[in-house]
Amino acid sequence: MERVYVWTEALGCGEILPPMLRSFLRHHDVSINVFIYEEDLHYISEFDGVTPIVINDTIQSLVKKSALMAAFSEGHKGTALLWSHIIEANKDALLIHLDADTIFLGEVVSKILNGLTEAGVTGTRRPYRQTNSRNYLRKLHLLARPDAVNTHAFGFRNKIGSLSREEVFDLIFVNNRTLFQKIFNPVLDFFDPMTFHIRSISGIHYIDSKNQRKSGKYSRYGKFESSMISFAAVGSGCNFYKNPHTKTSDGYRQFALSSFSLYSKYLLSNEIEVIPLDSPYLVNLLDRLDVNTWTLKEF
C-alpha cells in the first residue's frame, strides 16, 4: 500500500491553525503533518492526530528557519523552498496538501486519493482559458495550455523523475521564469509548472469536473469544493499584519490583509483594524457555520 503524506504549513502565522485543525479532525481519521515554528507550537498542543514538524535552525530541521524566513520575505518563495524539501524527503509517496486557512465541512482526503488512482496530480480546475492577459501573445499561449489544478486542497504522486531539489524549486516558484518562458510557456500561478511536469509523466485528474477534457470551468459549488470553506491568502495576510515590511505587490498585500481580517473576525473572534474582505459568499457560509459540528446550519 502506498504511503500517504498529508501536510499543511503555518509558518509565522500559527494562530490561524486551530479552526482548520478542529474542522479537519472532525471529518477525518487520518493524521496531518503541520510545519510550524517552535514559538507557535502552543497553538496546536491540544490536538491529537496532528504531527508537528518544527522548523528551526538546528541540524535536524528539514530546512533552516533563517533560510526560510529570508525566502518568505519575498512572498511565496518561502513556500516553494519548503515544498521542495518536503518533496525531496517523501519520494514515492502520495502527497496531499491542504491550506491552513481552509475550514472543512466534510471529508476530502479520500476524494483526492481517488483522483490519484487515475492520475499523477489531482485537484479542482485552475482554468487557463479564463484569462484577462493584456499581452496578446501570452494570452494566445495560455489558451493553448491545459488547465492546472488549485493548490488549496490537492494531491500528487511524488514521482518526478531525476529532478534535483533545485529544479523542483524552480518548477514551484514561478517568479524565476525567463521572459521567453513567461511569453511562450506561460503559467498562471504557484506550482503550475510542476503540475504540468507531473501531468506529462502520469496525467491529471480534475475533481468536480463534468469531464476530463484539458479545458473546462471551475465552480466553488461542486461536491468537493462544497466540503470546504476556502479562503485565500489568510496566512500571507497574517504575516503582512505582523511584518508590514515584507516585499509584495500593493494589490496582493491589500487583498491578503482583508482576507485575514475576515478570517480573524469570524474564526478567531478577533477584529483587527483592517476592513474585512467584501465577500458575501464567504460571509453567508460563516454566518451559517456551526463550530461544534463543523457543518452548515440550514436557515
N, C-alpha and C positions, 0 to 999 in steps of 0.2 A: 504494500500500500504506500502510495506516495506521501511524503511528508508535507504537511500544510503549515505555512507560517503566516500568521495574521499580525499586522502591526499598525500602529499609529504613532504619531510624534507630537509632542507639545513642548518644544524647547524654548524656554524663556516665557512660556505662557501656560504653565501648568494649571492655573486657576480655571481654565475653560474645560478641563477634563471630566470632573465629577458628573455633570449631566450626561455627557456622552457615554461614560462607562456604566453608569446606572442603567441607562436605556439599553445599551448593548448586552449587558449581563442579564437583563430581564428577559431578553428574547433569544439568547444563545447559550449553549453549554460548551463552547469552545474557549480556550484561553486566548488572550490578546496580549501581545508584546507592546510595551509603551516606552518609547525613547524619551528621556526626561533628564533635566539637570538635577544634581543632587539636592540643591536647595529647594526644589519643588516636590520632593518625594512625599512630603506630608499631605499633598493634595490627593494622593492615591493610596495612602496607607490603609484605608478601611476596606479595600476591595479584595475579595478572593477572586481567583480566575484571571488575575492580572499579573503579568511578569514585567517588573520594571527593568529597563535597560538603562543604566546610569551612564551618562556622558560626562566625563571629567578629563583631567589631564594626566591621569595615570596610564601606565603601560597596558593595563587591562582594558581600557576603554576602546570601543570599536573604532572611534575616531576621536582625535583630541578636541576637547572643548574649545581651546583657544583657536584652533583652525576653523572649527565650525562657526564660532561667533564672528570671526573675521569674514567668513563667507556669507553669513546671514546679514552682515552689514551691506551686502549687495543683493538683498532680497532672496529670491528662490535659488540662488547659487548655493546657499547653505543646505536647502532641502536636497538638491541634486548631489551634493557631496555626501550627505548622509545615506541617501538611497543607493549610491554607487557602492558604498561599503556594505550595506545590507545585502545587496545582490551578490557581491563577491563572497560574503560569508554564508550564503544559503544556496549554494549551487544545487541544481536538480530538484529544488523544492517547488511547490505550488505557492506562490506569493500572493497575498491578499492585502491590499492597503485600504484603510478606512480613515477618512479625515477626522481630526479630533473635534471639529465643530459640527459633527453630524449627530442628530438625535434619531434613535431607532424606534420605529413603531411596530416593527415585526422582524422576522429573521431574514437575513440577506446572504449569509456566508454560503449556504448550500446552493443558492441560485448562482453565485459566482463560480463555485466548484462545478456545477452542472455545465456552465459555459466552457470551462476548461477541459471537459471531456471531449469537446468538439474542436477546440482551437487553442492556440498558444497564448492569446490575450483576449480578455472579455470585459465588457462594461457597457454602459449606455453610450449611444452615439454622440460623438462630437462632430457635428455636420460640417463638411468642408464646402458645400455648395451654398451655404447661407453665410456669405461673407460680404463685407462692405468695403473691401480694399479699394483705395483710390488709384492704386497702381494697376493699370490695365493688364500688363504682362503678368504681374504677380497673381491677379485675380483669375486670369486665364489658366494659370498653372494650378491654382487652388481648386478650380472647378474640375480639373482632370484627376485630382487625387481622391483616394477613397476616404471615407470618414475614419477618424481616430476614435478613441474612447475617453470619456470623462474619468478623471482620476480620484474623485471623492470616495468612490466605492468600486474597486475594480480588482482584477487579478490577472496574473500572467505566469506562464511556465518559465522557470529560470533556466532556460537552455538557450544561451546567447552565443554559442559557438566559441571562438577563440578570442573574443573581445577582451582587452585589458580593462582594468578598473577605470583608467583614464579615458578610454574610448567610451565606456559605459557612461561616465560623467558627461562627456560631450554630447551623447545622444539624449541625455535627460535635460541638460541645461541649454535651452535653445538660444540663449544670448550670445554664445560663442560662434554662431554660424557666420560663414563668409557672406559677402554681398551676393556672390553668384548663387550660393545656396538659398539665400533669402528670396531671390527673384525666381530662380528656375527650379528649386526644390523646396518650396515654402512649407512652413508649418504654422499652425495657429497657436499652439500653447505648449507648456511644460510637458515633457515626456513623449510628445508626439513622434519625434524621430525614432525613439526606442520602440514605440508601438508599431511603426511601420517596419522596423527591422525584424521584430518578432513575427509580425504578420507574414513577412516574406519567407520565414522559415516554417511556420506551423499554422498560419491562418488566424482569423479573427472572428469572434462571435459577438454580435450586438444584442445585449439584453434589452427586453421591452420593445423589440423591433418586429414589425409585421413580417419582414423578410430579411434575408441576409445579403441583399444586394450591396454593392460598395457605397452607395449613397442613399440617404434617407433623412428622416426628420427626428429630432429629439423632442420628447414631451415629458414634462415633470409629472404627468398624470398616469403614467404607466404603472403596472403592478409592482415592479421592482422599486421604482422611484417613490411610489406611494408608501413604501415600507420605511421611509426616512423623511425627516425634515432636514433638507440640505441647505446649509448656509454657504457662504464663500468668504474667504479672506479674514475670518474671525481671528485666527492665530496671528496673522500679519498685523491686523488692527490692534490686537493686544500688545504686540511688540512695539508698534509705532507709538502707541499711547505711552508706553513706559520708556521708549528710546526714540524720541522725536527726531534725532539727527540721522536715523537710518536712511540710506540712499534709496530712493524710489521715485516714480513719477508723481506729480501732484494729484493727478486723477486717481491713481491706484491708492495713494495714501488716504484721500478723502473717502473713497468707497470702503476701504478696509476699516477705517475708524468708525464709520457709520454702521457697518456690519457688526463690528464688535460691540458698539453701543446698544444695538438691538438685542444681540445675544445676551449681553450683560444684564440688561433691564429685565428680560423675561426669564432667563435661566440661572442667573447668578444673583438675582434680587439686588442689583447694584446699578443705579443710574449714574452715568458719568456725564461730564459736561460737553458732550458731543451729541448733536442731533441724530437720533437713530435712523437707520436706513428706512426709506419710504417704500415699504413692500407690503401692500395689502394682502398679498398671497401668504407671506410668512406670518404676518400678524394674525390672520384668520386661523392658521394652524396652531399658533402659540396660545391664542385665546382658548382653544379647544383642548389643549394638551393636559392630560391627567398625569401628573408626575409621580403618582403612586403605582399606576399600572403601565405607564409609558404607552398609552394609546390615546386616540382622539375621542373626546366626548361628542355625542350626537345632540345637537340643539334642536 
